[in-house]
Amino acid sequence: MKSGSARNVVFARPIVVSDEGLGIHIALTAQEDGAIDFEILGGEESLVHSQRRLSSARRRAFFQLLERP
């Protein structure tokens, strides 16, 4: 399986996981200019821990990684 990376991602809030665990969600939103916004959310209150915009070039690379076996 291939993997990729997103660079320069800043976490405004650290993700702290206790023994009970923590639900994390990644929200992807397509933009009209071809970019993708993503947010990493966690906890019962769905706090935003990180967010970033991927340009259209990075978007193509991101989806190519997802399509590879």
N, CA, C and O atoms as a GROMACS GRO file, in nm:
protein
  276
    1MET      N    1   0.083  -0.117   0.000
    1MET     CA    2   0.000   0.000   0.000
    1MET      C    3   0.088   0.124   0.000
    1MET      O    4   0.185   0.131   0.076
    2LYS      N    5   0.056   0.220  -0.083
    2LYS     CA    6   0.132   0.344  -0.092
    2LYS      C    7   0.076   0.444   0.008
    2LYS      O    8  -0.040   0.436   0.047
    3SER      N    9   0.159   0.536   0.047
    3SER     CA   10   0.114   0.640   0.138
    3SER      C   11   0.165   0.774   0.089
    3SER      O   12   0.255   0.781   0.005
    4GLY      N   13   0.107   0.880   0.141
    4GLY     CA   14   0.149   1.013   0.105
    4GLY      C   15   0.160   1.097   0.230
    4GLY      O   16   0.145   1.048   0.341
    5SER      N   17   0.186   1.222   0.209
    5SER     CA   18   0.198   1.310   0.325
    5SER      C   19   0.147   1.448   0.290
    5SER      O   20   0.145   1.489   0.174
    6ALA      N   21   0.108   1.519   0.392
    6ALA     CA   22   0.073   1.660   0.380
    6ALA      C   23   0.176   1.735   0.462
    6ALA      O   24   0.197   1.703   0.580
    7ARG      N   25   0.239   1.832   0.404
    7ARG     CA   26   0.346   1.903   0.473
    7ARG      C   27   0.295   2.032   0.534
    7ARG      O   28   0.193   2.086   0.493
    8ASN      N   29   0.368   2.079   0.632
    8ASN     CA   30   0.339   2.206   0.698
    8ASN      C   31   0.200   2.209   0.761
    8ASN      O   32   0.135   2.313   0.762
    9VAL      N   33   0.156   2.097   0.812
    9VAL     CA   34   0.028   2.091   0.882
    9VAL      C   35   0.052   2.134   1.026
    9VAL      O   36   0.139   2.079   1.094
   10VAL      N   37  -0.024   2.231   1.071
   10VAL     CA   38  -0.008   2.283   1.206
   10VAL      C   39  -0.129   2.241   1.289
   10VAL      O   40  -0.243   2.254   1.244
   11PHE      N   41  -0.104   2.192   1.408
   11PHE     CA   42  -0.211   2.155   1.500
   11PHE      C   43  -0.231   2.268   1.599
   11PHE      O   44  -0.144   2.297   1.681
   12ALA      N   45  -0.347   2.333   1.592
   12ALA     CA   46  -0.380   2.442   1.684
   12ALA      C   47  -0.406   2.388   1.824
   12ALA      O   48  -0.379   2.455   1.924
   13ARG      N   49  -0.459   2.266   1.831
   13ARG     CA   50  -0.483   2.198   1.958
   13ARG      C   51  -0.422   2.059   1.948
   13ARG      O   52  -0.444   1.988   1.850
   14PRO      N   53  -0.346   2.020   2.048
   14PRO     CA   54  -0.292   1.883   2.045
   14PRO      C   55  -0.405   1.781   2.062
   14PRO      O   56  -0.506   1.809   2.126
   15ILE      N   57  -0.387   1.665   2.004
   15ILE     CA   58  -0.483   1.556   2.022
   15ILE      C   59  -0.432   1.470   2.137
   15ILE      O   60  -0.326   1.409   2.128
   16VAL      N   61  -0.509   1.465   2.244
   16VAL     CA   62  -0.472   1.388   2.362
   16VAL      C   63  -0.570   1.272   2.374
   16VAL      O   64  -0.691   1.292   2.382
   17VAL      N   65  -0.516   1.150   2.375
   17VAL     CA   66  -0.600   1.030   2.381
   17VAL      C   67  -0.580   0.964   2.518
   17VAL      O   68  -0.468   0.934   2.558
   18SER      N   69  -0.690   0.942   2.588
   18SER     CA   70  -0.686   0.875   2.718
   18SER      C   71  -0.707   0.725   2.697
   18SER      O   72  -0.718   0.678   2.584
   19ASP      N   73  -0.714   0.652   2.807
   19ASP     CA   74  -0.738   0.507   2.799
   19ASP      C   75  -0.873   0.474   2.736
   19ASP      O   76  -0.890   0.366   2.679
   20GLU      N   77  -0.969   0.567   2.744
   20GLU     CA   78  -1.102   0.544   2.686
   20GLU      C   79  -1.102   0.564   2.535
   20GLU      O   80  -1.199   0.527   2.468
   21GLY      N   81  -0.997   0.622   2.480
   21GLY     CA   82  -0.989   0.648   2.336
   21GLY      C   83  -1.046   0.784   2.302
   21GLY      O   84  -1.093   0.857   2.389
   22LEU      N   85  -1.042   0.818   2.175
   22LEU     CA   86  -1.094   0.946   2.128
   22LEU      C   87  -1.133   0.930   1.982
   22LEU      O   88  -1.053   0.883   1.901
   23GLY      N   89  -1.254   0.969   1.948
   23GLY     CA   90  -1.299   0.965   1.809
   23GLY      C   91  -1.242   1.083   1.732
   23GLY      O   92  -1.255   1.198   1.776
   24ILE      N   93  -1.179   1.056   1.621
   24ILE     CA   94  -1.122   1.160   1.535
   24ILE      C   95  -1.192   1.152   1.400
   24ILE      O   96  -1.217   1.043   1.348
   25HIS      N   97  -1.223   1.267   1.342
   25HIS     CA   98  -1.286   1.274   1.211
   25HIS      C   99  -1.204   1.365   1.122
   25HIS      O  100  -1.147   1.464   1.167
   26ILE      N  101  -1.197   1.330   0.995
   26ILE     CA  102  -1.132   1.415   0.896
   26ILE      C  103  -1.240   1.459   0.797
   26ILE      O  104  -1.300   1.376   0.729
   27ALA      N  105  -1.263   1.588   0.790
   27ALA     CA  106  -1.364   1.644   0.700
   27ALA      C  107  -1.293   1.699   0.576
   27ALA      O  108  -1.201   1.780   0.587
   28LEU      N  109  -1.338   1.655   0.458
   28LEU     CA  110  -1.284   1.703   0.331
   28LEU      C  111  -1.392   1.783   0.259
   28LEU      O  112  -1.506   1.738   0.246
   29THR      N  113  -1.356   1.902   0.211
   29THR     CA  114  -1.452   1.986   0.140
   29THR      C  115  -1.390   2.034   0.010
   29THR      O  116  -1.288   2.103   0.011
   30ALA      N  117  -1.451   1.997  -0.104
   30ALA     CA  118  -1.402   2.041  -0.235
   30ALA      C  119  -1.437   2.188  -0.256
   30ALA      O  120  -1.548   2.231  -0.224
   31GLN      N  121  -1.344   2.264  -0.310
   31GLN     CA  122  -1.364   2.405  -0.339
   31GLN      C  123  -1.381   2.425  -0.490
   31GLN      O  124  -1.336   2.342  -0.569
   32GLU      N  125  -1.444   2.534  -0.529
   32GLU     CA  126  -1.470   2.560  -0.671
   32GLU      C  127  -1.342   2.573  -0.753
   32GLU      O  128  -1.342   2.544  -0.872
   33ASP      N  129  -1.232   2.617  -0.690
   33ASP     CA  130  -1.107   2.635  -0.763
   33ASP      C  131  -1.028   2.505  -0.777
   33ASP      O  132  -0.916   2.507  -0.828
   34GLY      N  133  -1.085   2.392  -0.731
   34GLY     CA  134  -1.019   2.263  -0.743
   34GLY      C  135  -0.941   2.223  -0.620
   34GLY      O  136  -0.892   2.110  -0.611
   35ALA      N  137  -0.929   2.312  -0.525
   35ALA     CA  138  -0.858   2.280  -0.401
   35ALA      C  139  -0.948   2.199  -0.309
   35ALA      O  140  -1.069   2.190  -0.330
   36ILE      N  141  -0.887   2.139  -0.207
   36ILE     CA  142  -0.961   2.066  -0.105
   36ILE      C  143  -0.922   2.124   0.030
   36ILE      O  144  -0.804   2.138   0.061
   37ASP      N  145  -1.022   2.159   0.110
   37ASP     CA  146  -0.998   2.198   0.249
   37ASP      C  147  -1.016   2.075   0.335
   37ASP      O  148  -1.107   1.995   0.312
   38PHE      N  149  -0.930   2.060   0.436
   38PHE     CA  150  -0.954   1.951   0.530
   38PHE      C  151  -0.942   2.002   0.672
   38PHE      O  152  -0.867   2.096   0.701
   39GLU      N  153  -1.018   1.939   0.759
   39GLU     CA  154  -1.012   1.967   0.902
   39GLU      C  155  -1.001   1.834   0.976
   39GLU      O  156  -1.064   1.735   0.938
   40ILE      N  157  -0.921   1.834   1.080
   40ILE     CA  158  -0.912   1.719   1.169
   40ILE      C  159  -0.983   1.759   1.297
   40ILE      O  160  -0.944   1.853   1.367
   41LEU      N  161  -1.091   1.685   1.326
   41LEU     CA  162  -1.177   1.717   1.441
   41LEU      C  163  -1.175   1.602   1.539
   41LEU      O  164  -1.159   1.486   1.501
   42GLY      N  165  -1.191   1.634   1.667
   42GLY     CA  166  -1.190   1.527   1.766
   42GLY      C  167  -1.270   1.560   1.889
   42GLY      O  168  -1.297   1.676   1.920
   43GLY      N  169  -1.308   1.454   1.959
   43GLY     CA  170  -1.380   1.469   2.084
   43GLY      C  171  -1.529   1.484   2.066
   43GLY      O  172  -1.578   1.497   1.954
   44GLU      N  173  -1.600   1.482   2.177
   44GLU     CA  174  -1.746   1.494   2.175
   44GLU      C  175  -1.791   1.628   2.121
   44GLU      O  176  -1.900   1.638   2.063
   45GLU      N  177  -1.711   1.731   2.139
   45GLU     CA  178  -1.747   1.865   2.093
   45GLU      C  179  -1.700   1.893   1.951
   45GLU      O  180  -1.721   2.002   1.899
   46SER      N  181  -1.637   1.795   1.888
   46SER     CA  182  -1.582   1.809   1.752
   46SER      C  183  -1.495   1.934   1.740
   46SER      O  184  -1.514   2.016   1.650
   47LEU      N  185  -1.400   1.948   1.830
   47LEU     CA  186  -1.305   2.059   1.826
   47LEU      C  187  -1.214   2.047   1.705
   47LEU      O  188  -1.170   1.937   1.672
   48VAL      N  189  -1.186   2.158   1.639
   48VAL     CA  190  -1.093   2.157   1.526
   48VAL      C  191  -0.950   2.155   1.582
   48VAL      O  192  -0.909   2.245   1.654
   49HIS      N  193  -0.877   2.050   1.546
   49HIS     CA  194  -0.738   2.037   1.590
   49HIS      C  195  -0.642   2.089   1.484
   49HIS      O  196  -0.534   2.139   1.516
   50SER      N  197  -0.682   2.075   1.358
   50SER     CA  198  -0.595   2.118   1.248
   50SER      C  199  -0.681   2.143   1.125
   50SER      O  200  -0.787   2.083   1.109
   51GLN      N  201  -0.633   2.231   1.038
   51GLN     CA  202  -0.701   2.252   0.910
   51GLN      C  203  -0.600   2.300   0.808
   51GLN      O  204  -0.497   2.359   0.842
   52ARG      N  205  -0.631   2.274   0.681
   52ARG     CA  206  -0.538   2.310   0.574
   52ARG      C  207  -0.611   2.305   0.442
   52ARG      O  208  -0.713   2.238   0.430
   53ARG      N  209  -0.560   2.375   0.344
   53ARG     CA  210  -0.612   2.370   0.207
   53ARG      C  211  -0.505   2.303   0.120
   53ARG      O  212  -0.388   2.339   0.125
   54LEU      N  213  -0.549   2.206   0.041
   54LEU     CA  214  -0.461   2.141  -0.056
   54LEU      C  215  -0.491   2.200  -0.193
   54LEU      O  216  -0.607   2.204  -0.235
   55SER      N  217  -0.389   2.247  -0.261
   55SER     CA  218  -0.407   2.305  -0.394
   55SER      C  219  -0.454   2.198  -0.491
   55SER      O  220  -0.454   2.080  -0.458
   56SER      N  221  -0.494   2.239  -0.610
   56SER     CA  222  -0.544   2.142  -0.708
   56SER      C  223  -0.436   2.041  -0.746
   56SER      O  224  -0.467   1.925  -0.770
   57ALA      N  225  -0.309   2.083  -0.752
   57ALA     CA  226  -0.201   1.989  -0.784
   57ALA      C  227  -0.186   1.886  -0.671
   57ALA      O  228  -0.171   1.767  -0.698
   58ARG      N  229  -0.190   1.930  -0.548
   58ARG     CA  230  -0.181   1.838  -0.435
   58ARG      C  231  -0.308   1.752  -0.426
   58ARG      O  232  -0.302   1.637  -0.382
   59ARG      N  233  -0.420   1.807  -0.469
   59ARG     CA  234  -0.545   1.732  -0.469
   59ARG      C  235  -0.533   1.612  -0.563
   59ARG      O  236  -0.569   1.500  -0.527
   60ARG      N  237  -0.482   1.636  -0.685
   60ARG     CA  238  -0.465   1.525  -0.780
   60ARG      C  239  -0.375   1.417  -0.721
   60ARG      O  240  -0.406   1.299  -0.729
   61ALA      N  241  -0.264   1.458  -0.661
   61ALA     CA  242  -0.171   1.361  -0.601
   61ALA      C  243  -0.237   1.285  -0.487
   61ALA      O  244  -0.216   1.165  -0.472
   62PHE      N  245  -0.318   1.354  -0.406
   62PHE     CA  246  -0.387   1.292  -0.294
   62PHE      C  247  -0.481   1.182  -0.343
   62PHE      O  248  -0.479   1.071  -0.290
   63PHE      N  249  -0.564   1.214  -0.444
   63PHE     CA  250  -0.659   1.114  -0.493
   63PHE      C  251  -0.590   1.003  -0.570
   63PHE      O  252  -0.640   0.890  -0.571
   64GLN      N  253  -0.479   1.030  -0.635
   64GLN     CA  254  -0.404   0.923  -0.701
   64GLN      C  255  -0.353   0.822  -0.597
   64GLN      O  256  -0.354   0.702  -0.623
   65LEU      N  257  -0.311   0.871  -0.482
   65LEU     CA  258  -0.267   0.779  -0.376
   65LEU      C  259  -0.381   0.694  -0.327
   65LEU      O  260  -0.362   0.575  -0.300
   66LEU      N  261  -0.499   0.751  -0.315
   66LEU     CA  262  -0.614   0.675  -0.267
   66LEU      C  263  -0.656   0.566  -0.365
   66LEU      O  264  -0.707   0.462  -0.324
   67GLU      N  265  -0.635   0.590  -0.494
   67GLU     CA  266  -0.679   0.495  -0.597
   67GLU      C  267  -0.582   0.380  -0.617
   67GLU      O  268  -0.620   0.278  -0.675
   68ARG      N  269  -0.460   0.393  -0.572
   68ARG     CA  270  -0.360   0.288  -0.593
   68ARG      C  271  -0.381   0.172  -0.496
   68ARG      O  272  -0.417   0.192  -0.380
   69PRO      N  273  -0.359   0.049  -0.547
   69PRO     CA  274  -0.373  -0.069  -0.459
   69PRO      C  275  -0.259  -0.081  -0.359
   69PRO      O  276  -0.257  -0.174  -0.279
   0.00000   0.00000   0.00000
